[in-house]
Amino acid sequence: MKSESYWLDSSERFAGGAEGPLEGRCDVAIVGGGFTGLSAALALAKKGADVVVLEAERVASAASGRNGGHCNSGLSHNAEELAKKLGEERTRLLHQAYNRAVDYVEELAREEAIDCGFRRSGKILLAAKPAHFESLSRLQDFFARGFDETTRLLSAAALQSEIKSDRFHGGLLYERSAMLHVGRFGAGLARAAAAKGARVFEHAPVTGLSKLPEGGFSLETGRGTLRAEQVFVATGAYLSGPFPFFRRRIVPVGSFVIATEPLGADRLDQVLPTRRTLVTTKHIGNYFRATQDERLIFGGRARFALSNPQSDLKSGRILLNGMAEIFPQFRGVKADYCWGGLVDMTADRLPRAGQEGGLYFAMGYSGHGVQMSTYMGRIMADVMAGDPSANPWEGMAWPAVPGHYGKAWFLPLVGTYYRILDLLR
């Protein structure tokens, strides 16, 4: 197995990075060259701003290029339960933001001619237990009362036309959801931003940040020092450098993925005839989909551990076993790729965006970020241009995680807790 992301390995690298040292001044410095930062850079450059993107490694090489390739509508939470906490009006606003986010990814791919295989596949949330199907049925009743008319409940019998597995008890279909090749999308976003005038610096980690007496900020990087009127922090869980406020509020959680050897259309048709994205309802569950070159992408939180080559391979073996449990037809199938990445989790699994200490930010997508990160890049471009009302997450409190200062020492305890929940519920 290659210990690298299938998405990054099978996409053409962005070749338009800025050359030479970093120096001078710009209107906006964006810290992080993933979907959030690149989308913001594109939107700001279209507004006429002088934009510099500072990426520590390769553009879209962190969470943006290390996920499952899903672009799913709707909240990751149970909307009915969230409405009891936040109120139905606020929950509806957030739910609709996720739906608009998928629309925006499609719009960007079309307008910027990004060949990323975007397809409105629909997503099925698969009930792993009978009680989970009952919960999905109640959620569909909630959606049907004018909240979202694009979802549909599937009985266990109806599910058989979607997925050939006896492991599930029905599902909830989100018809607006989509899929795409995230490696190609990331490189395409970078090219589009550079074409509009944004300067994208790869291998430029931010190591120092200070406010200037005359206004604006000074950013020290591995390639020089830059002055900026505004700074947008778009790093997610990959928080290195001078950002202690965010480090106390983002919990980096490992998520792991495999890509099988090519299986051929006939074999995939036997198990996934409609080629949707699929997610299971367990707390420690799985997500999977087929690719254009007829592989199965299969991921999940196989282990509550951070990503490194040894950890990724251990997780890959767990994922292969999990895939064979769901699809006995694929027992013995080999994985060509196995990789891991960090998910930027918040304590309540809801994103945050706004301004703190003069810095603009958007992060905390909590495993549901392909569409929301892209959307929030554009939204925060509007906010930085003077429209704070554009931000759906504006005004949400964001307390620090108690006892958390950057290293998530408590992850094994969290893993044990969720495993117990999966056994009991």
Secondary structure, DSSP 8 states (H G I E B T S, - for coil): -BSS-HHHHTS--------S-B-SEEEEEEE--SHHHHHHHHHHHHTT--EEEE-SSSTT-SGGGSS--EE--S-SS-HHHHHHHH-HHHHHHHHHHHHHHHHHHHHHHHHTT--S--B---EEEE-SSHHHHHHHHHHHHHIIIII-TTEEEE-HHHHTTT---SS-S-EEEETT-EE--HHHHHHHHHHHHHHTT-EEESS--EEEEEE-TTSSEEEEETTEEEEEEEEEE--TT---SS-HHHHTT-EEEEEEEEEE----HHHHHHH-TT--EEEESSTT-EEEEE-TTS-EEEEE--SSS---HHHHHHHHHHHHHHHHHH-GGGTT--EEEEEEEEEEE-TTS--EEEEETTEEEEE--TT-HHHHHHHHHHHHHHHHTT-GGG-TTTT------TT-SSS-TTHHHHHHHHHHHHHH-
